[in-house]
Amino acid sequence: MVGQLVVVECAALAVWFATAGPAWLLVVVAVLALLAVAAAFARRGGRWWYEDLMLRRRLHRRRDRPGARHPVVTRGWPRWPRN
C-alpha cells in the first residue's frame, strides 16, 4: 500500500512540474502518470500485480536453486528424485 501511495505522489508531482512546460509535455506526462497509477492499483489473481510478480520470481528462483525438490521427467513420466 505504501508503494502505491508513493507512485501516486510521484505521478502528481510529475504532472505538476510538467505544467511549467509546453502543452504537449503536459499531455505526455499526464498519460504516463495515469498509466503508472493504473498499473500500481491493478489486481491479478486477488493480489496486487507487482506483488504477484515478485512472488512468482521468488518461486522460480527457489525452484531453480540446487537441491530443490522437483520431479525429474523420464520417458514422459515424472518421478521424484531420491535423496
PETA-V704967 format. One record per residue. RES is the residue in one small letter. PHI is phi in radians with two decimals (NA if undefined). Layout:
res->RES phi->PHI
res->RES phi->PHI
This chain:
res->m phi->NA
res->v phi->-1.14
res->g phi->-1.05
res->q phi->-1.17
res->l phi->-1.15
res->v phi->-1.12
res->v phi->-1.08
res->v phi->-1.11
res->e phi->-1.13
res->c phi->-1.12
res->a phi->-1.13
res->a phi->-1.13
res->l phi->-1.14
res->a phi->-1.09
res->v phi->-1.16
res->w phi->-1.10
res->f phi->-1.16
res->a phi->-1.25
res->t phi->-1.16
res->a phi->-1.39
res->g phi->-1.73
res->p phi->-1.19
res->a phi->-1.12
res->w phi->-1.13
res->l phi->-1.17
res->l phi->-1.06
res->v phi->-1.11
res->v phi->-1.09
res->v phi->-1.15
res->a phi->-1.13
res->v phi->-1.13
res->l phi->-1.10
res->a phi->-1.14
res->l phi->-1.11
res->l phi->-1.12
res->a phi->-1.13
res->v phi->-1.18
res->a phi->-1.10
res->a phi->-1.17
res->a phi->-1.17
res->f phi->-1.77
res->a phi->-1.27
res->r phi->-2.03
res->r phi->-2.55
res->g phi->1.09
res->g phi->1.45
res->r phi->-2.18
res->w phi->-1.14
res->w phi->-1.08
res->y phi->-1.27
res->e phi->-1.16
res->d phi->-1.10
res->l phi->-1.10
res->m phi->-1.13
res->l phi->-1.14
res->r phi->-1.12
res->r phi->-1.09
res->r phi->-1.10
res->l phi->-1.14
res->h phi->-1.14
res->r phi->-1.11
res->r phi->-1.14
res->r phi->-1.22
res->d phi->-1.51
res->r phi->-1.29
res->p phi->-1.07
res->g phi->1.51
res->a phi->-1.26
res->r phi->-1.56
res->h phi->-2.57
res->p phi->-1.20
res->v phi->-1.76
res->v phi->-1.59
res->t phi->-2.26
res->r phi->0.94
res->g phi->1.48
res->w phi->-2.00
res->p phi->-1.34
res->r phi->-2.40
res->w phi->-1.50
res->p phi->-1.19
res->r phi->-1.61
res->n phi->-1.95
